């Protein structure tokens, strides 16, 4: 299982760098389509949380009181909301600041927040593979689809602050490395956990994905082309469902 966690978390981390490279070499295309990818990623994340992670958590959790797991999902959602208010994990709006406003410090703080965010993505991947290979693959897909637009927006913010491309690229690598780091560390921490604890971890992972989709991604998609973004959201849900069916999950 370790090799799976390492390999797929590395791929997920590289997807952040892919978003950075798109800004470097296909800036106009990346900026125009990142909003559609966000919608698609939000659909994938919501489908993963509600169709796979929560049912899997309920199945392996030995306690008959399923209500407790839904409470854990809710608590996880609230905790991630509190984290976002304390560390600037949600940097999307920084790029809309007026040109005469000095917000370089905010951008650096956003990078720190995104690195923590990417670490959590890695933890979600590790928890997914702990529950099973198919679930691990689906969590990886959801993370990849989320981290590509994350790389696009992060790099856009840094370049907007007149940071050199080389420096922006190294910051992108920092955020990318956080994903396999979180996956590897959490792999060793959860390698011997009980089924009950694994069920709780899956519920927490579901809460984190619901929060990312509902708070980070969907609000951005409401800003433009609303009808088309709704289509991408639905397509993301359908695609994740079909992937789950093909993987036999």
N, C-alpha and C positions, 0 to 999 in steps of 0.2 A: 504493500500500500504506500510506503514511503516514496518509492520512485514515481508513482502516479501523482502524489501530492506535489512532489518537487517539480516534475515535468509540466504539469498543467498549470501550476501556480506561476511558473516562469513564463509560460505562454500568455497567461493573463497579464502579468507584469509588462511583457513586451508590447501588449496592445496599447498601453499608455504611451509608449514611445512611438508607436505607429501613428497615434493622434498628433503627436508633436511633429513628426515628419510630414504629415499631411498639411499642417499649417506652413511648414517651411517651403514645400514644393507645390502644393495644390491649395493655396490659401483660400481662394475664392470658392472653390468647390467644397472645401471642408467647412467653411463658415456657413454656407448655404444649407448643407445637408446634415450638419451636426444635430440640428433640432429634430429632424426626422429620425435619426438614429437614437436620440433620447426617447422619443415616443415608442419606438420599437423595443428598446431596452426596458422601458418601464413596463410594457406589456409582458415581456419575458419574465421580469422579476416578480410581478404580481402573480403570474401563472405558476411560477416555481414555488412561491410561498404558499399559495392557497391550494394548488392541485397536488403538490408533491411533499414539500417540507412539513406542513402541518399534519396532513394525513399520516405521513411516515412517523412523525413524533407521537401521534396518538396510538399508532399500531405497536410501537416498541416500548411505550411508557407503561410500566406495570400497574401503576395506580389506576383504579377504575374511574376516579374522578377526572374526567377529561376537561372539566371546567378550569382546573388549575393550569393546564397547559395554555389555554386561551388567555388566561390572566398573565402568564409569563410572556406571551407574544405582545400583549398590551404594555406590560412593564418595559419590555425591551424597546418598544416604539418610543415610550416616554423618555427612557434613558438616552437614546440616541438624539432625541430632540433637545434634551438638556445639554448633551455634549456639544451639539452644534451651536448653542447659545454661548457656551464657554470658550470653545475654540472654533475659529472661523472655518468650519468644514464646508460651508456653502458659499463659494466665491463667485458664483456666476454673475451676480449683479455688479461686482467691482468694475468689470470692463465697461459698464455703462456710465461710470463716473465722468464728470466733466473733465476736459483736457487740462484745465488749469488747476485741477485738484491734485495735491500730492498724496498718493495712496500707495506708494511703493511698500511701505511697512505692512499695509493690509495685505498686499499680494504675497509677501513672504510669509505672513501669518496664515494665509490661505494655503500655501504650499505645505506648511507644517500640518494643517488640518487635513489636507488631502492625503498626506503620507499616513496619517493615523487612519483615515478612511480606507486607504488601500490595504493597510495592515488588517483591518477588520474584514475586507474582502478575502484576504488570504485565509483568515480563520474560518470564514464561511466555506471556502473550498475544502479545507481540511476536514471540517465537520461533515460535509457532504460525502467525501470519500470514506470517512469512518462509518457512515450509514450504509454505503454500498457504492460500487463502481458507477452504476447508471446515474445515481443521484449526484455523485461527484462530477461527472461529465456535464450534467445539466447546470450545476452551480457554476462550473467554469465558464460555460457559454454565457450565462447571465452576467458574470463579472466582466468577461471580455467585452460584451456589447455595451456595458456601462463605462468601462475604462477608456475606450476609444474616444468618445466625446469628452470625457474628463481630460484626456491628454490635449485635445484640441482647445478646450476652453482655458485650461491652465496655461498653455503656451501663449495663447492670445493675450491673456492678462499680463504675462511677463513682458511680452513684446510691446504691449500697450504702454507699459512703464518704461519703455526705451531700454530694456535690458538687451544685451547682446545675445545673438542667436546661440553662441557657444555656451553661455551661462544658462540660458533657458533650457538648452538640451540637457545639461548636467542636472538641473533641478528636476527635469522630467525623469531622468534615470533614478534619482533619489525616490521619487514617488513610485516608480515602477518596481524598484527593489523591495519596497515595503510589502508588496503582495506576497512574494515567495517567503520573505522573512516571517510574516504573520502565519503563513501556512506551515512552515517548518517548525517554528516554535510551538504552535498549537498542536501539531501532530504529536510531538513528544509529550505534551501535557495531557492529551486526551487518549493516548494509546491504550491505557488500561482502565478507562472509565466504564462504569456499569451501564446497562441498557437504560435505566431510569435517567441517569445523568445525560446520556446521549440524547434521549428524548427531549430533555430540557434544553440542551444545546441546539437542537434542531428548531425548537420553538423560538429561541433567541435569534437564530439565523433568519428565521421567517420574519420576525419583527424588524430586524435590520433591513431586510430587502424591501419590506412594505414601506418602511420609513423612507428609504432612498428613493423609491419610485414615487411615493406620494408627496414628499417634501422637496426633494432635489430636482427630480426629472419632470414630472407632470406640470408643476407650476410654470416651468420654462416653456413648455410646449403650448401653453395657452396664449402666449404673446403674439403668435403669428400662425397663419394657415391652420386654423383650429380644426376644420373638417378633415383635412388631409392628415393631420397629426392623430386624430381619433382613429382613422383608418390604420395608420402604422401601429398604434397601440393595440388594436384588435388583432392585426396580423401577428404581432409579437406574441400575444396570448395563444393564438392558433398554432404558430410555429413551435412554441415550447411544448404544447400539448401533443403535437404530432411527433416531435423528437422523443418525448416520453413514451409514446405508443410504440415507436420503432425500437426503442431500447428495452421494451418490455417492462417498463416501470409503471 
